[in-house]
Amino acid sequence: MRTMLDVSIPVEAGNVALKEGRLQKTILATVDQLRPEASYFYPENGQRHAFFGAELKESSQIPGVVERLFEELNAAVTITPVMNYEDLKKGLGQIGVK
């Protein structure tokens, strides 16, 4: 399942994690685990954000990805199933036209 993970890290928790080296370690471990097609890091609404586009083979992988982010960074994580253009074309092709 192609997914987008949006990770929001509160300022105070992120500052502490940065000083302790946990921010860097956690982000690198997440990238190593997900092997995302794309990843972006940016400030939004005064917080640190990370955005990953990755393939999860099954939903049982979700706890292994998000629990580290929750525990180490006090992050809020949103996971959304998504399609690329090829997926969309295939899906639309399966819809009967009336």
ChimeraX commands (.cxc) that place a marker at each C-alpha (Angstrom):
marker #1 position 0.00,0.00,0.00 radius 0.5
marker #1 position 1.45,3.31,-1.10 radius 0.5
marker #1 position 1.26,5.74,1.82 radius 0.5
marker #1 position 2.10,9.27,2.82 radius 0.5
marker #1 position 3.30,9.79,6.36 radius 0.5
marker #1 position 3.10,13.30,7.76 radius 0.5
marker #1 position 5.10,13.66,10.96 radius 0.5
marker #1 position 4.73,16.72,13.18 radius 0.5
marker #1 position 7.22,17.20,16.03 radius 0.5
marker #1 position 6.35,19.61,18.86 radius 0.5
marker #1 position 8.96,22.33,19.39 radius 0.5
marker #1 position 9.97,21.52,22.97 radius 0.5
marker #1 position 10.16,17.76,22.43 radius 0.5
marker #1 position 12.06,18.35,19.19 radius 0.5
marker #1 position 14.53,20.71,20.88 radius 0.5
marker #1 position 15.29,18.18,23.62 radius 0.5
marker #1 position 15.57,15.34,21.08 radius 0.5
marker #1 position 17.90,17.45,18.92 radius 0.5
marker #1 position 20.21,18.25,21.84 radius 0.5
marker #1 position 20.27,14.59,22.91 radius 0.5
marker #1 position 20.88,13.33,19.35 radius 0.5
marker #1 position 17.57,11.45,19.28 radius 0.5
marker #1 position 16.06,13.61,16.55 radius 0.5
marker #1 position 18.79,12.77,14.07 radius 0.5
marker #1 position 18.90,9.10,15.09 radius 0.5
marker #1 position 15.12,8.68,14.89 radius 0.5
marker #1 position 14.74,10.37,11.51 radius 0.5
marker #1 position 17.62,8.38,10.01 radius 0.5
marker #1 position 16.22,5.12,11.41 radius 0.5
marker #1 position 12.79,5.96,9.97 radius 0.5
marker #1 position 14.27,6.67,6.54 radius 0.5
marker #1 position 16.30,3.44,6.69 radius 0.5
marker #1 position 13.21,1.47,7.66 radius 0.5
marker #1 position 10.79,3.00,5.15 radius 0.5
marker #1 position 13.12,3.47,2.19 radius 0.5
marker #1 position 10.74,6.21,0.98 radius 0.5
marker #1 position 10.29,7.19,-2.66 radius 0.5
marker #1 position 10.47,10.77,-1.40 radius 0.5
marker #1 position 11.07,12.52,1.90 radius 0.5
marker #1 position 10.82,16.18,2.78 radius 0.5
marker #1 position 11.64,18.09,5.95 radius 0.5
marker #1 position 10.22,21.53,6.64 radius 0.5
marker #1 position 8.85,23.91,9.28 radius 0.5
marker #1 position 5.07,24.31,9.38 radius 0.5
marker #1 position 2.92,26.10,11.95 radius 0.5
marker #1 position 5.98,26.58,14.12 radius 0.5
marker #1 position 6.84,22.88,14.31 radius 0.5
marker #1 position 9.26,20.53,12.63 radius 0.5
marker #1 position 7.64,18.34,9.99 radius 0.5
marker #1 position 8.72,15.36,7.96 radius 0.5
marker #1 position 6.79,13.99,5.00 radius 0.5
marker #1 position 7.50,10.53,3.61 radius 0.5
marker #1 position 6.07,8.79,0.55 radius 0.5
marker #1 position 6.62,5.09,1.07 radius 0.5
marker #1 position 5.32,1.63,0.25 radius 0.5
marker #1 position 3.98,-0.40,3.18 radius 0.5
marker #1 position 3.40,-4.01,2.22 radius 0.5
marker #1 position 0.79,-4.47,4.95 radius 0.5
marker #1 position -0.87,-2.47,7.70 radius 0.5
marker #1 position 0.90,-4.49,10.40 radius 0.5
marker #1 position 4.04,-2.46,9.58 radius 0.5
marker #1 position 2.43,0.71,10.92 radius 0.5
marker #1 position 3.24,0.20,14.64 radius 0.5
marker #1 position 6.87,-0.52,13.83 radius 0.5
marker #1 position 7.15,2.79,12.03 radius 0.5
marker #1 position 5.08,5.12,14.18 radius 0.5
marker #1 position 5.84,3.92,17.72 radius 0.5
marker #1 position 9.46,5.08,17.45 radius 0.5
marker #1 position 8.26,8.51,16.33 radius 0.5
marker #1 position 5.73,8.70,19.17 radius 0.5
marker #1 position 8.17,7.57,21.85 radius 0.5
marker #1 position 11.35,9.35,20.78 radius 0.5
marker #1 position 9.93,12.62,19.42 radius 0.5
marker #1 position 6.43,12.92,20.88 radius 0.5
marker #1 position 5.38,13.25,17.24 radius 0.5
marker #1 position 1.90,13.31,15.78 radius 0.5
marker #1 position 1.74,11.02,12.76 radius 0.5
marker #1 position -0.87,10.95,10.01 radius 0.5
marker #1 position -0.82,8.04,7.58 radius 0.5
marker #1 position -2.82,8.34,4.38 radius 0.5
marker #1 position -3.14,5.75,1.62 radius 0.5
marker #1 position -2.37,7.37,-1.73 radius 0.5
marker #1 position -2.05,6.55,-5.43 radius 0.5
marker #1 position 0.40,7.63,-8.08 radius 0.5
marker #1 position -0.79,8.42,-11.60 radius 0.5
marker #1 position -0.46,4.81,-12.75 radius 0.5
marker #1 position -2.51,3.58,-9.78 radius 0.5
marker #1 position -5.19,6.17,-10.53 radius 0.5
marker #1 position -5.36,5.19,-14.19 radius 0.5
marker #1 position -5.70,1.52,-13.27 radius 0.5
marker #1 position -8.40,2.28,-10.69 radius 0.5
marker #1 position -10.37,4.53,-13.02 radius 0.5
marker #1 position -10.10,1.90,-15.74 radius 0.5
marker #1 position -11.89,-0.55,-13.46 radius 0.5
marker #1 position -14.89,1.73,-13.09 radius 0.5
marker #1 position -17.56,0.98,-15.64 radius 0.5
marker #1 position -18.60,3.99,-17.69 radius 0.5
marker #1 position -22.38,4.34,-18.11 radius 0.5
marker link #1:1,2 radius 0.2
marker link #1:2,3 radius 0.2
marker link #1:3,4 radius 0.2
marker link #1:4,5 radius 0.2
marker link #1:5,6 radius 0.2
marker link #1:6,7 radius 0.2
marker link #1:7,8 radius 0.2
marker link #1:8,9 radius 0.2
marker link #1:9,10 radius 0.2
marker link #1:10,11 radius 0.2
marker link #1:11,12 radius 0.2
marker link #1:12,13 radius 0.2
marker link #1:13,14 radius 0.2
marker link #1:14,15 radius 0.2
marker link #1:15,16 radius 0.2
marker link #1:16,17 radius 0.2
marker link #1:17,18 radius 0.2
marker link #1:18,19 radius 0.2
marker link #1:19,20 radius 0.2
marker link #1:20,21 radius 0.2
marker link #1:21,22 radius 0.2
marker link #1:22,23 radius 0.2
marker link #1:23,24 radius 0.2
marker link #1:24,25 radius 0.2
marker link #1:25,26 radius 0.2
marker link #1:26,27 radius 0.2
marker link #1:27,28 radius 0.2
marker link #1:28,29 radius 0.2
marker link #1:29,30 radius 0.2
marker link #1:30,31 radius 0.2
marker link #1:31,32 radius 0.2
marker link #1:32,33 radius 0.2
marker link #1:33,34 radius 0.2
marker link #1:34,35 radius 0.2
marker link #1:35,36 radius 0.2
marker link #1:36,37 radius 0.2
marker link #1:37,38 radius 0.2
marker link #1:38,39 radius 0.2
marker link #1:39,40 radius 0.2
marker link #1:40,41 radius 0.2
marker link #1:41,42 radius 0.2
marker link #1:42,43 radius 0.2
marker link #1:43,44 radius 0.2
marker link #1:44,45 radius 0.2
marker link #1:45,46 radius 0.2
marker link #1:46,47 radius 0.2
marker link #1:47,48 radius 0.2
marker link #1:48,49 radius 0.2
marker link #1:49,50 radius 0.2
marker link #1:50,51 radius 0.2
marker link #1:51,52 radius 0.2
marker link #1:52,53 radius 0.2
marker link #1:53,54 radius 0.2
marker link #1:54,55 radius 0.2
marker link #1:55,56 radius 0.2
marker link #1:56,57 radius 0.2
marker link #1:57,58 radius 0.2
marker link #1:58,59 radius 0.2
marker link #1:59,60 radius 0.2
marker link #1:60,61 radius 0.2
marker link #1:61,62 radius 0.2
marker link #1:62,63 radius 0.2
marker link #1:63,64 radius 0.2
marker link #1:64,65 radius 0.2
marker link #1:65,66 radius 0.2
marker link #1:66,67 radius 0.2
marker link #1:67,68 radius 0.2
marker link #1:68,69 radius 0.2
marker link #1:69,70 radius 0.2
marker link #1:70,71 radius 0.2
marker link #1:71,72 radius 0.2
marker link #1:72,73 radius 0.2
marker link #1:73,74 radius 0.2
marker link #1:74,75 radius 0.2
marker link #1:75,76 radius 0.2
marker link #1:76,77 radius 0.2
marker link #1:77,78 radius 0.2
marker link #1:78,79 radius 0.2
marker link #1:79,80 radius 0.2
marker link #1:80,81 radius 0.2
marker link #1:81,82 radius 0.2
marker link #1:82,83 radius 0.2
marker link #1:83,84 radius 0.2
marker link #1:84,85 radius 0.2
marker link #1:85,86 radius 0.2
marker link #1:86,87 radius 0.2
marker link #1:87,88 radius 0.2
marker link #1:88,89 radius 0.2
marker link #1:89,90 radius 0.2
marker link #1:90,91 radius 0.2
marker link #1:91,92 radius 0.2
marker link #1:92,93 radius 0.2
marker link #1:93,94 radius 0.2
marker link #1:94,95 radius 0.2
marker link #1:95,96 radius 0.2
marker link #1:96,97 radius 0.2
marker link #1:97,98 radius 0.2
view
